[in-house]
Amino acid sequence: MPFYDPLARHKAIEKLVVRDREDVQERKYWRFRFDRWYGGIVTADAVGCGLVCKYCWVSDAVMFQPAKIGKFYSPEAVAKTLVMMAEKRSLRQLRVSGGEPTIGKQHLLQLLSHLEGRQLLFMLETNGILIGSNPKYADDLSKYRSLHVRVSLKGCSEEDFANLTGAKPEGFTLQLKALKNLLQAGVRCHPAVMMSFSTQESAQRLVERLNSIGPELAEDLEVEELILYPKVKQKIERQGLKYSSAYIT
């Protein structure tokens, strides 16, 4: 099966999960929840991602039927829901997950605008493809002081990226370019990398590449390991993926 173009797929998915309503851009979400990550965080799970990671925890229904799953929300509605839930649990951290939050740029920027000045931290967890392909995206994100961006690298190299996502290997280069664009724009950020499918040698080469972009990226590299939720285990078995480490739920 030929590799797909990850940038083109992001743009195709956007047409299914984003819609414009006058001066507001709405985005599809499928749930809002509390989560334990980062010591406690409120999460809005968006519908739609431009990558098809073979180890993704999102269900096949959400991943492959974005036109049928979820409900459209305005940025203001998402912000109000997140803030209300955070206040209920006395939490100070918010995020969008469950899909790629940079799909629907206007929606994301409007959401961040509604959250500014609230003494909350917004963790933008992204694969970086859209930020890597457009430096202006990083410039626009630099306006928000409550923002921290976590770029989730799909493996340690172009080869890993293609193997884990089924996308063209150049997508990994865009992920690294996203980190470069964010640093140049002055946006707080750090890389995270899925290590369960990579060798120590490729991990070391990644550290060297990150260091060449910015020493702080290599120092702040977050290591992710596979979480074997039952549906994830089924996915990787179907794909024939071999992993070296994992957490068992």
ROPA-510595 format. One record per residue (C-alpha): residue number from 1; chain; x, y, z negated. Coordinates in Angstrom, 2 decimals, always signed. Each point is the difference from the previous one (the first is absolute). Example, Ala and Ser with C-alpha at 12.3 -4.5 7.8 and 13.67 -1.06 7.14 Angstrom:
2
PT    nr   kette        xx        yy        zz
PT     1       A    +12.30     -4.50     -7.80
PT     2       A     +1.37     +3.44     +0.66
END
This chain:
249
PT    nr   kette        xx        yy        zz
PT     1       A     +0.00     +0.00     +0.00
PT     2       A     +1.49     +3.42     +0.96
PT     3       A     +0.72     +2.59     -2.67
PT     4       A     -2.55     +2.82     -0.30
PT     5       A     +0.86     +3.71     -0.08
PT     6       A     -0.45     +1.06     -3.66
PT     7       A     -0.45     +3.69     +0.80
PT     8       A     -2.63     -0.69     +2.64
PT     9       A     -1.85     -2.33     -2.37
PT    10       A     -0.12     +2.68     -2.71
PT    11       A     -1.62     +2.37     +2.46
PT    12       A     -2.48     -2.66     +1.15
PT    13       A     -1.00     -0.83     -3.58
PT    14       A     -0.44     +3.71     -0.75
PT    15       A     -2.83     +0.19     +2.52
PT    16       A     -1.90     -2.62     -2.03
PT    17       A     +0.53     +1.27     -3.54
PT    18       A     +0.15     +3.80     +0.35
PT    19       A     -2.66     +2.43     +1.16
PT    20       A     -0.23     +3.80     +0.17
PT    21       A     -2.92     +1.86     -1.57
PT    22       A     +0.30     +3.73     +0.78
PT    23       A     +3.09     +1.12     -1.97
PT    24       A     +0.22     -3.19     -2.08
PT    25       A     +1.58     -3.29     +1.00
PT    26       A     -1.58     -3.09     -1.55
PT    27       A     +1.78     -3.31     -0.55
PT    28       A     -1.24     -3.52     -0.74
PT    29       A     +0.58     -1.58     -3.43
PT    30       A     -1.13     -3.35     -1.30
PT    31       A     +0.43     +0.40     -3.76
PT    32       A     +1.30     +2.10     -2.90
PT    33       A     +1.72     -1.70     -2.93
PT    34       A     +2.31     +0.20     -3.00
PT    35       A     +3.35     -1.76     +0.30
PT    36       A     +2.98     -0.79     -2.24
PT    37       A     +2.76     +1.14     +2.35
PT    38       A     +2.16     +2.97     -1.06
PT    39       A     -1.22     -0.46     -3.55
PT    40       A     -3.61     +0.61     +1.02
PT    41       A     -1.43     +1.61     +3.13
PT    42       A     -3.30     +0.68     +1.74
PT    43       A     -0.17     -1.35     +3.54
PT    44       A     -2.18     +0.70     +3.01
PT    45       A     +0.24     -2.89     +2.46
PT    46       A     -0.18     +1.30     +3.56
PT    47       A     -1.07     -2.01     +3.02
PT    48       A     +2.41     -0.35     +2.89
PT    49       A     +3.73     -0.48     +0.53
PT    50       A     +2.12     +0.12     +3.13
PT    51       A     +2.10     -3.00     -1.11
PT    52       A     -1.11     -3.60     -0.38
PT    53       A     +2.39     -1.21     -2.71
PT    54       A     -0.08     -3.77     -0.27
PT    55       A     +0.23     +0.12     -3.81
PT    56       A     -2.54     +2.79     -0.58
PT    57       A     -2.31     -0.44     -3.00
PT    58       A     -2.93     +1.70     +1.80
PT    59       A     -2.68     -2.43     +1.13
PT    60       A     -0.35     -0.94     +3.67
PT    61       A     -3.44     +1.64     +0.08
PT    62       A     +1.41     +3.38     -1.02
PT    63       A     +3.10     -0.37     +2.16
PT    64       A     -1.62     -1.16     +3.23
PT    65       A     -3.50     +1.54     -0.15
PT    66       A     +0.59     +3.67     -0.85
PT    67       A     -3.01     +1.09     +2.04
PT    68       A     -2.32     -2.11     -2.16
PT    69       A     +1.53     +0.35     -3.46
PT    70       A     -0.23     +2.93     -2.41
PT    71       A     -1.69     +3.38     -0.13
PT    72       A     +1.03     +3.47     +1.16
PT    73       A     +0.92     +2.49     -2.73
PT    74       A     +0.93     +3.65     +0.14
PT    75       A     +3.34     +1.05     -1.54
PT    76       A     -1.87     +1.86     -2.74
PT    77       A     -2.06     -3.07     -0.88
PT    78       A     +3.13     -2.16     -0.24
PT    79       A     +1.74     +2.61     -2.16
PT    80       A     -2.97     +0.31     -2.36
PT    81       A     -0.25     -3.77     -0.40
PT    82       A     +3.71     -0.42     -0.70
PT    83       A     +0.08     +2.86     -2.52
PT    84       A     -3.12     -1.22     -1.79
PT    85       A     +1.45     -3.50     -0.33
PT    86       A     +3.35     +1.35     -1.17
PT    87       A     -1.65     +2.10     -2.69
PT    88       A     -2.00     -3.00     -1.18
PT    89       A     +3.19     -1.96     -0.72
PT    90       A     +2.25     +2.99     -0.79
PT    91       A     +2.23     -0.83     +2.99
PT    92       A     +2.17     +2.53     +1.83
PT    93       A     +0.82     -1.92     +3.20
PT    94       A     -2.03     -0.50     +3.18
PT    95       A     +0.58     -1.70     +3.32
PT    96       A     -1.55     -1.27     +3.23
PT    97       A     +0.75     -3.64     +0.80
PT    98       A     -1.65     -2.96     +1.69
PT    99       A     +0.78     +1.48     +3.43
PT   100       A     +2.31     +2.62     +1.50
PT   101       A     -0.82     +3.37     -1.61
PT   102       A     +1.80     +2.09     +2.63
PT   103       A     -2.62     -1.02     +2.58
PT   104       A     -2.27     +3.04     +0.19
PT   105       A     +2.54     +2.74     -0.66
PT   106       A     -2.54     +2.78     -0.52
PT   107       A     -1.93     -2.16     -2.46
PT   108       A     +3.13     -0.74     -2.04
PT   109       A     +1.12     +3.65     -0.07
PT   110       A     -3.50     +1.13     -1.02
PT   111       A     -0.06     -2.65     -2.73
PT   112       A     +3.36     +1.22     -1.33
PT   113       A     -1.29     +3.59     +0.05
PT   114       A     -2.94     -0.99     -2.20
PT   115       A     +2.40     -1.60     -2.50
PT   116       A     +2.52     +2.86     -0.23
PT   117       A     +0.27     +1.81     -3.34
PT   118       A     -1.46     -2.83     -2.06
PT   119       A     +3.25     -1.19     -1.62
PT   120       A     -0.40     -3.37     +1.70
PT   121       A     +2.56     -2.00     +1.98
PT   122       A     -1.10     -1.34     +3.38
PT   123       A     +1.99     -3.01     +1.16
PT   124       A     -0.17     -0.19     +3.78
PT   125       A     +0.81     -3.62     +0.87
PT   126       A     +0.68     -0.19     +3.71
PT   127       A     +1.72     -2.11     +2.62
PT   128       A     +1.39     +3.26     +1.38
PT   129       A     -0.71     -0.68     +3.68
PT   130       A     -1.97     +3.20     +0.61
PT   131       A     +2.35     +2.16     -2.08
PT   132       A     +3.00     -1.47     +1.80
PT   133       A     -1.49     +0.76     +3.40
PT   134       A     -0.91     +3.60     -0.87
PT   135       A     +2.29     +2.20     -2.14
PT   136       A     -2.83     +2.57     -0.27
PT   137       A     -1.89     -2.50     -2.16
PT   138       A     +2.76     +0.13     -2.62
PT   139       A     +0.04     +3.81     +0.20
PT   140       A     -3.74     +0.11     -0.67
PT   141       A     +0.35     -2.35     -2.99
PT   142       A     +2.70     +2.23     -1.50
PT   143       A     -2.67     +2.54     -0.99
PT   144       A     -1.34     -2.25     -2.74
PT   145       A     +1.94     +0.06     -3.27
PT   146       A     -2.02     -2.82     -1.60
PT   147       A     +1.12     -2.45     +2.71
PT   148       A     +2.53     -2.82     -0.09
PT   149       A     +0.40     -2.24     +3.06
PT   150       A     +0.90     -3.66     -0.20
PT   151       A     +1.02     -1.39     +3.39
PT   152       A     -0.57     -3.77     +0.05
PT   153       A     +2.59     -1.57     +2.30
PT   154       A     -1.05     -3.27     +1.59
PT   155       A     +3.20     -1.93     -0.48
PT   156       A     +3.62     +1.14     +0.19
PT   157       A     +0.48     +0.28     +3.75
PT   158       A     -1.65     +0.28     +3.39
PT   159       A     +0.02     -3.80     +0.25
PT   160       A     -1.69     -0.40     -3.40
PT   161       A     -2.56     +2.64     +0.94
PT   162       A     -0.97     -1.76     +3.22
PT   163       A     -0.19     -3.37     -1.74
PT   164       A     -2.17     +1.25     -2.87
PT   165       A     -2.35     +2.27     +1.94
PT   166       A     -0.07     -1.35     +3.55
PT   167       A     +0.74     +3.54     +1.18
PT   168       A     +2.81     +1.27     +2.20
PT   169       A     +3.24     +0.16     -1.98
PT   170       A     +0.39     +3.71     +0.76
PT   171       A     -2.70     +0.55     -2.61
PT   172       A     +2.61     -0.58     -2.70
PT   173       A     +2.04     +2.87     +1.42
PT   174       A     -3.07     +2.21     -0.37
PT   175       A     -0.26     -1.03     -3.65
PT   176       A     +3.56     +1.15     -0.63
PT   177       A     -0.66     +3.17     +2.02
PT   178       A     -2.94     +0.73     -2.30
PT   179       A     +2.35     +0.06     -2.98
PT   180       A     +2.35     +2.33     +1.86
PT   181       A     -2.86     +2.33     +0.97
PT   182       A     -1.31     +0.08     -3.57
PT   183       A     +3.42     +0.81     -1.45
PT   184       A     +0.55     +2.76     +2.53
PT   185       A     -3.42     +1.48     -0.84
PT   186       A     +0.75     -0.08     -3.73
PT   187       A     -2.69     -2.55     -0.86
PT   188       A     +0.59     -2.18     -3.05
PT   189       A     +0.28     -3.58     +1.22
PT   190       A     +1.62     -3.39     -0.42
PT   191       A     +0.15     -3.23     +2.02
PT   192       A     -1.38     -3.36     -1.06
PT   193       A     +0.88     -3.20     +1.84
PT   194       A     -1.60     -3.42     +0.21
PT   195       A     +2.97     -2.24     -0.82
PT   196       A     -1.57     -3.44     -0.26
PT   197       A     +0.68     -0.82     +3.66
PT   198       A     +3.46     +1.59     +0.39
PT   199       A     +3.56     -1.09     -0.65
PT   200       A     +2.38     +1.71     -2.39
PT   201       A     +2.16     +0.94     +2.97
PT   202       A     -2.83     +1.82     +1.75
PT   203       A     -0.91     +1.68     -3.29
PT   204       A     +3.53     +1.34     -0.32
PT   205       A     -0.08     +1.33     +3.56
PT   206       A     -3.27     +1.75     -0.81
PT   207       A     +1.56     +1.69     -3.02
PT   208       A     +2.80     +1.24     +2.24
PT   209       A     -2.49     +1.38     +2.52
PT   210       A     -1.99     +1.74     -2.74
PT   211       A     +3.17     +1.46     -1.44
PT   212       A     +0.84     +1.51     +3.39
PT   213       A     -3.38     +1.77     +0.02
PT   214       A     +0.26     +1.15     -3.60
PT   215       A     +1.87     -1.52     -2.98
PT   216       A     -3.05     +0.52     -2.20
PT   217       A     -2.01     -2.38     +2.19
PT   218       A     +2.47     -2.83     -0.61
PT   219       A     +0.07     +0.77     -3.73
PT   220       A     -3.80     +0.08     -0.29
PT   221       A     -0.74     -3.06     +2.15
PT   222       A     -2.89     -1.95     -1.51
PT   223       A     +0.04     -3.75     +0.56
PT   224       A     -3.35     -1.64     +0.72
PT   225       A     -0.60     -3.72     -0.23
PT   226       A     -2.81     -2.08     +1.42
PT   227       A     -3.05     -0.45     -2.23
PT   228       A     -1.60     -3.36     +0.73
PT   229       A     -3.66     +0.82     -0.30
PT   230       A     -1.95     -3.03     +1.30
PT   231       A     -0.95     +1.75     +3.25
PT   232       A     +3.59     +1.21     +0.49
PT   233       A     +1.31     -3.53     -0.47
PT   234       A     -2.43     -1.24     +2.64
PT   235       A     +1.07     +2.76     +2.41
PT   236       A     +3.71     -0.65     -0.20
PT   237       A     -0.51     -3.76     +0.25
PT   238       A     -2.00     +0.52     +3.20
PT   239       A     +2.77     +2.23     +1.33
PT   240       A     +2.75     -2.42     -0.99
PT   241       A     +1.87     +2.69     -1.94
PT   242       A     +2.75     -1.12     -2.35
PT   243       A     +0.65     +2.05     -3.12
PT   244       A     +2.82     -0.07     -2.52
PT   245       A     -1.81     +1.55     -2.99
PT   246       A     -3.56     +0.72     -1.09
PT   247       A     -2.27     +0.69     -2.92
PT   248       A     -2.76     -2.53     -0.61
PT   249       A     -3.35     +1.28     -1.21
END
